[in-house]
Amino acid sequence: MATTHPYRFRRAAGARPATALALLTVLTATGVALTPAGASAAPGEAATGEQAAQLAADSGHQLEVLTEEYNDARETLAQQQAAAADAAAARAAADAQLAALQDQIAAVAHTAFTGDGLGPLQAFMTSGSADEFLERVATLDSVAGYHNDVLAQVAESRASAERAGAAAAQATAAAEQQLAAVQGQQEQLQTEIADYKAQYAALTAAEQEQANAAHGGPALQAPAAGSVQAGSDAAQVIIDTAMAQVGDPYVWAAGGPDAFDCSGLTQYAFAAAGISLPHSSKAQAALGRPVSRAELQPGDLVYFFSPVSHIGIYIGGGKMVHARTFGEPVNVGSVDMSGYAGARRILP
């Protein structure tokens, strides 16, 4: 008797993760039993275990795309929040400078309104000699220039405070808008993850392994501890750190220390060498400089698919260490798995 599956993997019609702000609307479970093997199946349904495994792989990939979109949105939010903080600090500095000039402004205003200042005629009438007169006139010019400088500083400080205030308001509004979008993405992502886990659990162990291999490539034997030799101390730290995570579970949007998604693992490993990477495969794949497949060196980043939605660390011998896919722990795989799109060298 043919095996039937209580779930089918289906991508919602028209759903496509286009930007980091797009709502996540894919991979919904239907709860409808599938047709027996050999019978025709509706689009998105599996008639056989092999088809179910392939649909699971496709759905897992789409969920990884969505996760990396979510990760990218979080990075954008962090940048906007930093910009808002910088703008607020600039405004505070401008306001402080303006306050520091208040006493000087008051002194200038007092001189202007009381007539306490000594004019050129008064200087001439009260000078005992030509030299004394010239000295007093020079002093008057210096005082006038100082007053003008103070007034110019006040005007610039006021304008700077106004600009900083406008920038802070704009950056804060953008950050608040992005926060709302990210929170919405996070909620929807958790729903999609729960649906996928339920469908994945309905597969047999063999089908799960087949789906994992189709999505993340086959797992390879990890090199012996300490056997991977990098070309620099930093690269060695990166590889050793990543290899130390082999066996840790794959968790969407996780960045360690005990669970990872793909860009979370690379970020964690590079951080151990003092190198800050964004938690986004797309953003990481734009850093450093591109290297060809033939130029790969241990410590290089290797990324997959278009748009980029998976990334790992090359360890030599055609292998990489990566957080592979749901249902599989961090492990070693082939850099030539399906979807290879390029490599980047972050280290000098």
C-alpha positions in Angstrom: 0.0 0.0 0.0 1.3 3.4 -0.9 2.4 5.8 1.8 0.2 8.9 2.2 1.2 12.1 3.8 -1.1 14.1 6.1 0.5 17.4 5.0 1.5 18.9 1.7 4.1 21.6 1.2 2.7 24.5 -0.8 3.8 28.0 -1.5 0.9 30.5 -1.4 -0.1 31.9 -4.8 1.7 35.0 -5.7 3.8 35.1 -2.6 7.4 36.2 -3.1 9.8 37.7 -0.6 10.8 40.8 -2.6 12.3 43.1 0.0 13.2 43.2 3.6 9.9 44.9 4.3 7.8 42.4 2.5 5.2 40.5 4.5 5.9 36.8 4.8 3.0 34.9 3.1 4.3 31.5 2.0 4.5 27.9 3.0 1.0 27.3 4.5 -0.1 23.8 5.7 -3.4 22.5 4.3 -4.0 19.4 6.5 -5.3 17.6 3.4 -4.3 14.0 2.9 -2.3 13.3 -0.3 -3.2 11.0 -3.2 -1.6 7.6 -3.3 1.6 7.0 -5.2 1.1 6.7 -9.0 -2.0 9.0 -9.0 -1.8 12.5 -10.2 -1.4 15.3 -7.6 -2.4 18.9 -7.7 0.3 21.5 -8.0 2.2 21.8 -4.8 1.1 18.4 -3.5 3.2 15.2 -3.2 2.0 11.9 -4.7 5.1 10.0 -3.6 7.6 10.1 -0.8 10.2 11.4 -3.2 8.0 14.2 -4.3 7.2 15.1 -0.7 10.9 15.2 0.1 11.6 17.5 -2.8 8.7 19.8 -1.9 10.0 19.9 1.7 13.4 20.9 0.3 11.9 23.6 -1.8 9.8 24.9 1.2 12.8 24.8 3.5 14.8 26.9 1.0 11.9 29.4 0.8 11.8 29.6 4.5 15.6 30.2 4.6 15.1 33.0 2.1 12.5 34.5 4.3 14.7 34.2 7.4 17.6 36.0 5.7 15.2 38.7 4.6 14.2 39.0 8.2 17.8 39.0 9.3 18.5 41.8 6.7 15.6 43.8 8.1 17.0 43.5 11.6 20.4 44.9 10.3 18.6 47.8 8.6 16.8 48.5 11.9 20.0 48.5 13.8 21.6 51.0 11.3 18.6 53.3 11.5 18.5 53.2 15.3 22.2 54.1 15.3 21.6 56.9 12.9 18.8 58.2 15.2 21.1 58.0 18.2 23.9 59.9 16.3 21.5 62.6 15.2 20.2 63.0 18.8 23.8 63.3 20.0 24.5 65.9 17.4 21.5 67.9 18.4 22.5 67.7 22.1 26.0 68.9 21.2 24.7 71.8 19.2 22.3 72.8 22.0 25.2 72.7 24.5 27.3 74.9 22.3 24.4 77.4 21.9 23.9 77.4 25.7 27.7 78.1 26.3 27.5 81.2 24.1 24.6 82.7 26.0 26.7 84.8 28.3 28.7 86.1 25.4 25.5 87.0 23.6 24.3 88.8 26.7 27.5 90.8 26.8 27.3 91.8 23.2 23.7 92.8 23.6 24.5 94.9 26.7 27.2 96.8 24.9 25.0 97.5 21.9 22.1 98.8 23.9 23.9 100.8 26.6 26.5 102.4 24.4 29.3 101.4 26.8 31.5 100.6 23.8 34.2 103.2 23.0 33.8 104.6 19.5 36.6 106.0 17.2 35.7 109.6 18.0 35.9 109.0 21.8 39.2 107.3 21.3 40.5 110.3 19.4 39.3 112.8 22.0 40.7 110.9 24.9 44.0 109.8 23.5 47.1 111.6 24.6 49.1 110.8 21.5 48.8 109.5 17.9 50.3 106.2 19.0 47.8 105.8 21.8 44.9 106.7 19.4 46.0 104.0 16.9 46.4 101.5 19.6 42.8 102.2 20.8 41.4 102.0 17.3 43.1 98.6 16.8 41.6 97.5 20.1 38.1 98.6 18.9 38.5 96.7 15.6 39.5 93.6 17.6 36.5 93.9 19.9 34.2 94.4 17.0 35.6 91.4 15.2 35.2 89.3 18.3 31.6 90.4 18.7 30.9 89.5 15.1 32.5 86.1 15.6 30.4 85.4 18.6 27.2 86.4 16.7 28.3 84.2 13.8 28.9 81.3 16.1 25.5 81.8 17.7 23.8 81.8 14.3 25.6 78.7 13.2 25.0 76.9 16.4 21.3 77.7 16.2 21.1 76.4 12.6 23.1 73.3 13.5 20.7 72.5 16.3 17.8 72.9 14.0 19.4 70.6 11.4 20.3 68.1 14.0 16.8 68.1 15.4 15.3 67.5 12.0 17.7 64.7 11.3 17.0 63.1 14.6 13.2 63.3 14.1 13.6 61.7 10.6 15.9 59.0 11.7 13.7 58.2 14.7 10.6 58.0 12.6 12.4 55.7 10.1 13.6 53.4 12.9 10.1 53.2 14.5 8.7 52.3 11.1 11.3 49.6 10.5 10.8 48.3 14.1 7.1 47.8 13.4 7.9 46.0 10.1 10.5 43.7 11.7 8.1 42.8 14.5 5.4 41.9 12.0 8.0 39.8 10.1 9.1 38.1 13.2 5.5 37.1 14.1 4.7 35.8 10.6 8.0 34.0 10.4 7.3 32.1 13.6 4.0 31.1 12.2 5.6 29.8 9.0 8.3 28.0 11.0 5.7 26.2 13.1 3.8 25.2 10.0 7.0 23.9 8.3 8.0 21.9 11.4 4.6 20.2 11.4 4.9 19.2 7.8 8.5 18.2 8.1 7.7 15.9 11.1 5.1 14.1 8.9 7.8 12.9 6.6 9.6 9.6 7.2 13.2 9.6 8.4 14.3 8.7 4.9 12.3 11.5 3.3 13.6 14.0 5.8 17.2 13.0 5.0 16.4 13.2 1.3 14.9 16.7 1.8 17.9 17.8 3.8 20.3 16.6 1.1 18.3 18.3 -1.7 18.2 21.6 0.2 21.6 21.8 2.0 23.7 19.2 0.1 25.0 16.0 1.6 26.8 16.1 4.9 30.5 15.2 4.7 33.0 13.8 7.1 34.4 16.6 9.2 38.2 16.9 9.2 40.0 15.9 12.4 40.3 18.6 15.0 43.2 20.9 14.2 43.8 19.5 10.7 42.5 22.5 8.8 45.4 24.9 8.3 44.6 28.5 7.4 46.9 31.1 5.9 46.7 33.6 8.8 46.1 33.6 12.5 42.7 35.4 12.0 41.6 32.8 9.4 42.6 30.0 11.8 40.6 31.5 14.6 37.5 31.8 12.3 37.7 28.2 11.1 38.5 26.7 14.5 35.5 28.6 16.0 33.2 27.5 13.2 34.3 23.9 13.4 33.8 23.9 17.2 30.1 24.5 16.5 29.7 21.3 14.4 26.8 19.4 15.9 25.0 22.5 17.2 21.3 22.7 16.0 20.1 24.8 13.1 17.6 27.4 14.4 16.2 30.1 12.1 17.5 33.6 12.9 19.8 32.3 15.6 23.3 33.7 16.1 24.8 31.4 18.8 26.3 30.5 21.1 24.4 27.2 21.1 22.3 27.4 17.9 22.7 29.0 14.5 21.3 29.8 11.1 23.8 30.2 8.2 24.7 33.9 8.6 24.5 33.6 12.4 27.3 31.0 12.3 29.6 33.0 10.0 29.0 36.2 12.1 29.8 34.3 15.3 33.0 32.7 13.8 34.3 36.0 12.4 33.5 37.8 15.7 35.9 35.5 17.4 38.7 37.0 15.3 37.6 40.5 16.0 35.8 41.0 12.7 32.2 42.3 12.8 29.8 41.0 10.2 26.1 41.7 9.8 23.7 38.9 10.6 22.6 38.7 7.0 23.9 36.4 4.2 23.0 39.1 1.6 24.9 41.8 3.4 27.9 39.5 4.1 28.1 38.5 0.4 28.7 42.2 -0.4 31.7 42.6 1.9 35.4 42.2 1.2 36.4 41.3 -2.4 35.2 38.6 -4.8 37.3 35.5 -5.4 36.9 32.8 -8.0 36.2 29.2 -7.2 39.8 28.4 -8.1 41.2 31.1 -5.7 39.3 29.9 -2.6 41.3 29.8 0.6 40.3 28.6 4.1 38.5 31.4 5.8 36.7 32.7 2.7 32.9 33.1 2.7 31.0 31.1 0.1 27.5 32.0 -0.7 24.6 30.5 -2.6 21.4 31.3 -4.6 20.1 34.5 -6.1 19.2 36.5 -4.2 21.7 35.3 -1.7 20.1 33.2 1.1 22.8 30.8 2.3 26.4 31.3 3.3 29.2 29.2 4.8 33.0 29.3 5.5 35.4 27.5 3.2 37.8 25.2 5.0 39.8 23.8 2.0 39.6 20.6 -0.1 36.3 21.7 -1.7 34.6 21.7 1.7 32.9 24.3 3.9 31.4 24.4 7.4 27.9 25.8 7.5 24.6 25.8 9.4 23.0 23.7 6.8 19.2 23.5 7.2 16.4 22.7 9.6 16.6 19.2 10.9 20.4 19.0 10.5 23.1 20.4 12.8 26.0 22.6 11.8 28.2 20.4 9.7 30.7 20.1 6.9 29.5 20.0 3.3 30.6 20.5 -0.3 31.2 24.0 -1.5 29.9 22.7 -4.9 26.4 22.1 -3.5 23.5 23.3 -5.7 23.1 27.0 -5.9 26.7 28.1 -5.5 26.9 31.8 -6.5 30.3 33.1 -5.5 32.8 33.8 -2.7 34.2 36.8 -0.9 37.5 37.3 1.0 37.0 39.4 4.1 40.6 39.0 5.4 43.5 40.9 3.8 
